[in-house]
Amino acid sequence: MEELKKIFLAGVGLTSTSVEKAEKMINEMVEKGRVTVQEGKELQSELTRKVTDKRPIQKSELDHLGYAKKEDLDEVHAKLDALSAKLEALLNK
């Protein structure tokens, strides 16, 4: 079952049409007796989880994570450059 799951999930794209095709394929496998109903449900749950885990992060979501913006980094670089220049001047006295 685990190998089947890996192969199946590896071959499934993350587009909605691929998800629909994958669900249809799972249902066919259950109907043909290749997997049990429980295994089919597990495959569908795994597929749903994989798709939702891989969705792109929206900019609004990134804003709440507290990552530094380019402007913040530019400001830090400017301060470091100023401090480096002062340190260099002090060391050369």
Secondary structure as GFF3:
##gff-version 3
##sequence-region A 1 93
A	DSSP	alpha_helix	2	11	.	.	.	ID=ss1
A	DSSP	alpha_helix	16	31	.	.	.	ID=ss2
A	DSSP	alpha_helix	37	53	.	.	.	ID=ss3
A	DSSP	alpha_helix	59	63	.	.	.	ID=ss4
A	DSSP	alpha_helix	70	91	.	.	.	ID=ss5
###
